[in-house]
Amino acid sequence: MKGILFFLVLIAFLIACDTPADVVELDKTVALDEVFELQYGQGANVAEEGMKIYFTGVPENSRCPRYIACYCPGLVSVIIQVDNDDTI
């Protein structure tokens, strides 16, 4: 019984490692010189360049909340992933 349970947990772990935590969807197609916004978990396709840009994470956010007076404005850092269709 313990062997079966261990095997099921191992399979679940391996599947979880292969699946991205947040599925990012290509929501927009934009031009190379176009200004655009992405929400967390969204992506954009730059069609003429064969490039995909994804907003995948916010590892740090210490910004001051809206409508609150803070001593300093705080910092934010984001993770942007850029994929190119070209292969080497």
KOLKE-301546 format. One record per atom (N, C-alpha, C): residue number from 0; atom name; x negated, y negated, z negated. Coordinates in Angstrom, 2 decimals, always signed. Layout:
i NUM; at CA; px X; py Y; pz Z
...
***
This chain:
i 0; at N; px -0.82; py +1.19; pz +0.00
i 0; at CA; px +0.00; py +0.00; pz +0.00
i 0; at C; px -0.87; py -1.26; pz +0.00
i 1; at N; px -1.94; py -1.25; pz -0.83
i 1; at CA; px -2.82; py -2.41; pz -0.86
i 1; at C; px -3.51; py -2.62; pz +0.48
i 2; at N; px -3.82; py -1.54; pz +1.16
i 2; at CA; px -4.47; py -1.62; pz +2.47
i 2; at C; px -3.57; py -2.28; pz +3.51
i 3; at N; px -2.29; py -1.94; pz +3.48
i 3; at CA; px -1.34; py -2.54; pz +4.42
i 3; at C; px -1.17; py -4.02; pz +4.13
i 4; at N; px -1.06; py -4.38; pz +2.86
i 4; at CA; px -0.91; py -5.78; pz +2.47
i 4; at C; px -2.15; py -6.58; pz +2.88
i 5; at N; px -3.34; py -6.02; pz +2.64
i 5; at CA; px -4.57; py -6.69; pz +3.04
i 5; at C; px -4.60; py -6.89; pz +4.55
i 6; at N; px -4.21; py -5.88; pz +5.30
i 6; at CA; px -4.20; py -5.97; pz +6.75
i 6; at C; px -3.23; py -7.05; pz +7.24
i 7; at N; px -2.03; py -7.15; pz +6.65
i 7; at CA; px -1.06; py -8.17; pz +7.04
i 7; at C; px -1.56; py -9.57; pz +6.71
i 8; at N; px -2.19; py -9.74; pz +5.56
i 8; at CA; px -2.75; py -11.04; pz +5.19
i 8; at C; px -3.88; py -11.42; pz +6.14
i 9; at N; px -4.72; py -10.46; pz +6.50
i 9; at CA; px -5.81; py -10.71; pz +7.43
i 9; at C; px -5.27; py -11.14; pz +8.80
i 10; at N; px -4.25; py -10.46; pz +9.30
i 10; at CA; px -3.65; py -10.82; pz +10.59
i 10; at C; px -3.06; py -12.23; pz +10.52
i 11; at N; px -2.35; py -12.55; pz +9.44
i 11; at CA; px -1.77; py -13.88; pz +9.29
i 11; at C; px -2.86; py -14.95; pz +9.25
i 12; at N; px -3.95; py -14.67; pz +8.57
i 12; at CA; px -5.06; py -15.62; pz +8.50
i 12; at C; px -5.68; py -15.85; pz +9.86
i 13; at N; px -5.90; py -14.80; pz +10.62
i 13; at CA; px -6.49; py -14.93; pz +11.95
i 13; at C; px -5.58; py -15.70; pz +12.91
i 14; at N; px -4.29; py -15.47; pz +12.82
i 14; at CA; px -3.34; py -16.21; pz +13.66
i 14; at C; px -3.34; py -17.68; pz +13.27
i 15; at N; px -3.37; py -17.97; pz +11.98
i 15; at CA; px -3.37; py -19.35; pz +11.50
i 15; at C; px -4.64; py -20.08; pz +11.95
i 16; at N; px -5.76; py -19.39; pz +11.98
i 16; at CA; px -7.02; py -20.03; pz +12.41
i 16; at C; px -7.00; py -20.37; pz +13.89
i 17; at N; px -6.26; py -19.63; pz +14.68
i 17; at CA; px -6.23; py -19.84; pz +16.12
i 17; at C; px -5.21; py -20.88; pz +16.53
i 18; at N; px -4.25; py -21.20; pz +15.65
i 18; at CA; px -3.19; py -22.13; pz +15.97
i 18; at C; px -3.51; py -23.49; pz +15.40
i 19; at N; px -3.42; py -24.58; pz +16.21
i 19; at CA; px -3.68; py -25.90; pz +15.67
i 19; at C; px -2.65; py -26.26; pz +14.60
i 20; at N; px -3.10; py -27.02; pz +13.59
i 20; at CA; px -2.21; py -27.40; pz +12.49
i 20; at C; px -1.09; py -28.29; pz +12.99
i 21; at N; px -1.40; py -29.24; pz +13.84
i 21; at CA; px -0.41; py -30.15; pz +14.39
i 21; at C; px -0.45; py -30.03; pz +15.90
i 22; at N; px +0.66; py -29.60; pz +16.47
i 22; at CA; px +0.71; py -29.46; pz +17.92
i 22; at C; px +0.78; py -30.85; pz +18.52
i 23; at N; px -0.17; py -31.16; pz +19.36
i 23; at CA; px -0.23; py -32.47; pz +20.00
i 23; at C; px +0.37; py -32.35; pz +21.39
i 24; at N; px +1.31; py -33.23; pz +21.70
i 24; at CA; px +1.97; py -33.20; pz +22.98
i 24; at C; px +1.54; py -34.40; pz +23.83
i 25; at N; px +1.46; py -34.19; pz +25.12
i 25; at CA; px +1.19; py -35.28; pz +26.04
i 25; at C; px +2.50; py -36.01; pz +26.29
i 26; at N; px +2.67; py -37.16; pz +25.66
i 26; at CA; px +3.92; py -37.90; pz +25.73
i 26; at C; px +3.94; py -38.95; pz +26.83
i 27; at N; px +2.77; py -39.35; pz +27.31
i 27; at CA; px +2.69; py -40.46; pz +28.25
i 27; at C; px +1.70; py -40.16; pz +29.36
i 28; at N; px +1.93; py -40.78; pz +30.50
i 28; at CA; px +0.93; py -40.84; pz +31.56
i 28; at C; px +0.61; py -42.32; pz +31.73
i 29; at N; px -0.67; py -42.66; pz +31.63
i 29; at CA; px -1.09; py -44.06; pz +31.65
i 29; at C; px -2.18; py -44.26; pz +32.68
i 30; at N; px -2.36; py -45.53; pz +33.07
i 30; at CA; px -3.45; py -45.90; pz +33.96
i 30; at C; px -4.70; py -46.17; pz +33.13
i 31; at N; px -5.87; py -46.09; pz +33.76
i 31; at CA; px -7.13; py -46.26; pz +33.06
i 31; at C; px -7.23; py -47.63; pz +32.39
i 32; at N; px -6.71; py -48.67; pz +33.02
i 32; at CA; px -6.82; py -50.01; pz +32.47
i 32; at C; px -5.57; py -50.44; pz +31.70
i 33; at N; px -4.67; py -49.52; pz +31.41
i 33; at CA; px -3.42; py -49.83; pz +30.72
i 33; at C; px -3.59; py -49.76; pz +29.21
i 34; at N; px -3.03; py -50.73; pz +28.50
i 34; at CA; px -3.01; py -50.71; pz +27.03
i 34; at C; px -1.80; py -49.88; pz +26.61
i 35; at N; px -2.01; py -48.94; pz +25.66
i 35; at CA; px -0.90; py -48.09; pz +25.21
i 35; at C; px -1.09; py -47.77; pz +23.74
i 36; at N; px -0.02; py -47.32; pz +23.11
i 36; at CA; px -0.05; py -46.92; pz +21.71
i 36; at C; px +0.26; py -45.43; pz +21.59
i 37; at N; px -0.38; py -44.80; pz +20.62
i 37; at CA; px -0.09; py -43.40; pz +20.31
i 37; at C; px +0.25; py -43.28; pz +18.84
i 38; at N; px +1.27; py -42.54; pz +18.53
i 38; at CA; px +1.59; py -42.19; pz +17.16
i 38; at C; px +0.81; py -40.92; pz +16.81
i 39; at N; px +0.70; py -40.64; pz +15.52
i 39; at CA; px +0.02; py -39.42; pz +15.08
i 39; at C; px +0.66; py -38.21; pz +15.75
i 40; at N; px -0.16; py -37.36; pz +16.36
i 40; at CA; px +0.33; py -36.15; pz +17.00
i 40; at C; px +0.71; py -36.33; pz +18.46
i 41; at N; px +0.53; py -37.53; pz +19.01
i 41; at CA; px +0.86; py -37.77; pz +20.41
i 41; at C; px -0.40; py -37.78; pz +21.26
i 42; at N; px -0.20; py -37.63; pz +22.55
i 42; at CA; px -1.31; py -37.69; pz +23.49
i 42; at C; px -0.90; py -38.42; pz +24.74
i 43; at N; px -1.90; py -38.84; pz +25.52
i 43; at CA; px -1.65; py -39.51; pz +26.78
i 43; at C; px -2.53; py -38.90; pz +27.86
i 44; at N; px -1.99; py -38.86; pz +29.06
i 44; at CA; px -2.70; py -38.32; pz +30.21
i 44; at C; px -3.12; py -39.50; pz +31.09
i 45; at N; px -4.42; py -39.65; pz +31.33
i 45; at CA; px -4.93; py -40.66; pz +32.26
i 45; at C; px -5.10; py -39.94; pz +33.59
i 46; at N; px -4.05; py -39.97; pz +34.38
i 46; at CA; px -3.94; py -39.08; pz +35.55
i 46; at C; px -5.06; py -39.28; pz +36.56
i 47; at N; px -5.37; py -40.50; pz +36.94
i 47; at CA; px -6.36; py -40.70; pz +38.00
i 47; at C; px -7.78; py -40.32; pz +37.57
i 48; at N; px -8.01; py -40.18; pz +36.28
i 48; at CA; px -9.33; py -39.79; pz +35.78
i 48; at C; px -9.39; py -38.33; pz +35.33
i 49; at N; px -8.24; py -37.65; pz +35.29
i 49; at CA; px -8.21; py -36.27; pz +34.81
i 49; at C; px -8.58; py -36.17; pz +33.33
i 50; at N; px -8.18; py -37.17; pz +32.54
i 50; at CA; px -8.56; py -37.25; pz +31.14
i 50; at C; px -7.31; py -37.21; pz +30.26
i 51; at N; px -7.44; py -36.56; pz +29.13
i 51; at CA; px -6.35; py -36.51; pz +28.15
i 51; at C; px -6.87; py -37.07; pz +26.83
i 52; at N; px -6.09; py -37.95; pz +26.21
i 52; at CA; px -6.47; py -38.60; pz +24.96
i 52; at C; px -5.44; py -38.22; pz +23.91
i 53; at N; px -5.92; py -37.73; pz +22.76
i 53; at CA; px -5.04; py -37.27; pz +21.69
i 53; at C; px -5.36; py -38.01; pz +20.39
i 54; at N; px -4.32; py -38.39; pz +19.66
i 54; at CA; px -4.47; py -38.96; pz +18.31
i 54; at C; px -4.24; py -37.81; pz +17.35
i 55; at N; px -5.33; py -37.25; pz +16.79
i 55; at CA; px -5.22; py -35.99; pz +16.05
i 55; at C; px -5.35; py -36.11; pz +14.54
i 56; at N; px -5.78; py -37.24; pz +14.01
i 56; at CA; px -5.90; py -37.28; pz +12.56
i 56; at C; px -6.19; py -38.65; pz +11.98
i 57; at N; px -5.93; py -38.76; pz +10.68
i 57; at CA; px -6.24; py -39.96; pz +9.90
i 57; at C; px -6.93; py -39.48; pz +8.62
i 58; at N; px -8.27; py -39.30; pz +8.67
i 58; at CA; px -8.96; py -38.79; pz +7.49
i 58; at C; px -9.06; py -39.78; pz +6.34
i 59; at N; px -8.96; py -41.08; pz +6.64
i 59; at CA; px -9.06; py -42.07; pz +5.57
i 59; at C; px -8.08; py -43.21; pz +5.86
i 60; at N; px -7.32; py -43.60; pz +4.83
i 60; at CA; px -6.41; py -44.72; pz +4.95
i 60; at C; px -6.29; py -45.38; pz +3.59
i 61; at N; px -7.02; py -46.47; pz +3.40
i 61; at CA; px -6.95; py -47.20; pz +2.13
i 61; at C; px -6.43; py -48.61; pz +2.36
i 62; at N; px -5.62; py -48.77; pz +3.42
i 62; at CA; px -5.06; py -50.09; pz +3.72
i 62; at C; px -4.06; py -50.51; pz +2.66
i 63; at N; px -3.92; py -51.81; pz +2.53
i 63; at CA; px -2.97; py -52.39; pz +1.59
i 63; at C; px -1.54; py -52.13; pz +2.10
i 64; at N; px -0.63; py -51.69; pz +1.24
i 64; at CA; px +0.75; py -51.45; pz +1.68
i 64; at C; px +1.42; py -52.75; pz +2.15
i 65; at N; px +2.38; py -52.61; pz +3.03
i 65; at CA; px +3.12; py -53.75; pz +3.56
i 65; at C; px +3.85; py -54.47; pz +2.42
i 66; at N; px +3.87; py -55.77; pz +2.48
i 66; at CA; px +4.55; py -56.65; pz +1.52
i 66; at C; px +3.90; py -56.67; pz +0.14
i 67; at N; px +2.65; py -56.23; pz +0.04
i 67; at CA; px +1.91; py -56.25; pz -1.22
i 67; at C; px +0.68; py -57.13; pz -1.02
i 68; at N; px +0.40; py -58.00; pz -1.99
i 68; at CA; px -0.80; py -58.84; pz -1.91
i 68; at C; px -1.97; py -58.07; pz -2.53
i 69; at N; px -2.99; py -57.78; pz -1.73
i 69; at CA; px -4.14; py -57.02; pz -2.19
i 69; at C; px -5.39; py -57.89; pz -2.15
i 70; at N; px -6.35; py -57.54; pz -2.98
i 70; at CA; px -7.62; py -58.27; pz -3.03
i 70; at C; px -8.39; py -58.11; pz -1.73
i 71; at N; px -8.42; py -56.90; pz -1.19
i 71; at CA; px -9.08; py -56.65; pz +0.10
i 71; at C; px -8.14; py -55.84; pz +0.97
i 72; at N; px -8.24; py -55.97; pz +2.29
i 72; at CA; px -7.28; py -55.32; pz +3.19
i 72; at C; px -7.41; py -53.80; pz +3.26
i 73; at N; px -8.56; py -53.22; pz +2.96
i 73; at CA; px -8.75; py -51.77; pz +3.01
i 73; at C; px -9.26; py -51.32; pz +4.37
i 74; at N; px -9.45; py -50.02; pz +4.49
i 74; at CA; px -10.01; py -49.42; pz +5.71
i 74; at C; px -9.11; py -48.30; pz +6.20
i 75; at N; px -9.21; py -48.03; pz +7.48
i 75; at CA; px -8.57; py -46.86; pz +8.05
i 75; at C; px -9.52; py -46.27; pz +9.09
i 76; at N; px -9.60; py -44.96; pz +9.14
i 76; at CA; px -10.36; py -44.29; pz +10.20
i 76; at C; px -9.45; py -43.23; pz +10.82
i 77; at N; px -9.58; py -43.08; pz +12.12
i 77; at CA; px -8.73; py -42.15; pz +12.85
i 77; at C; px -9.60; py -41.21; pz +13.68
i 78; at N; px -9.02; py -40.08; pz +14.06
i 78; at CA; px -9.70; py -39.12; pz +14.93
i 78; at C; px -8.98; py -39.12; pz +16.27
i 79; at N; px -9.73; py -39.44; pz +17.31
i 79; at CA; px -9.23; py -39.43; pz +18.67
i 79; at C; px -9.99; py -38.36; pz +19.44
i 80; at N; px -9.28; py -37.47; pz +20.09
i 80; at CA; px -9.92; py -36.43; pz +20.90
i 80; at C; px -9.72; py -36.77; pz +22.37
i 81; at N; px -10.79; py -36.72; pz +23.14
i 81; at CA; px -10.73; py -37.00; pz +24.58
i 81; at C; px -11.19; py -35.75; pz +25.31
i 82; at N; px -10.34; py -35.23; pz +26.18
i 82; at CA; px -10.66; py -34.06; pz +27.01
i 82; at C; px -10.72; py -34.48; pz +28.46
i 83; at N; px -11.70; py -33.93; pz +29.17
i 83; at CA; px -11.87; py -34.21; pz +30.59
i 83; at C; px -11.65; py -32.93; pz +31.36
i 84; at N; px -10.97; py -33.00; pz +32.49
i 84; at CA; px -10.70; py -31.81; pz +33.29
i 84; at C; px -11.91; py -31.27; pz +34.03
i 85; at N; px -12.97; py -32.08; pz +34.14
i 85; at CA; px -14.17; py -31.64; pz +34.85
i 85; at C; px -14.87; py -30.53; pz +34.06
i 86; at N; px -15.39; py -29.57; pz +34.80
i 86; at CA; px -16.17; py -28.49; pz +34.18
i 86; at C; px -17.59; py -28.57; pz +34.67
i 87; at N; px -18.51; py -28.13; pz +33.85
i 87; at CA; px -19.93; py -28.17; pz +34.21
i 87; at C; px -20.31; py -26.89; pz +34.93
***
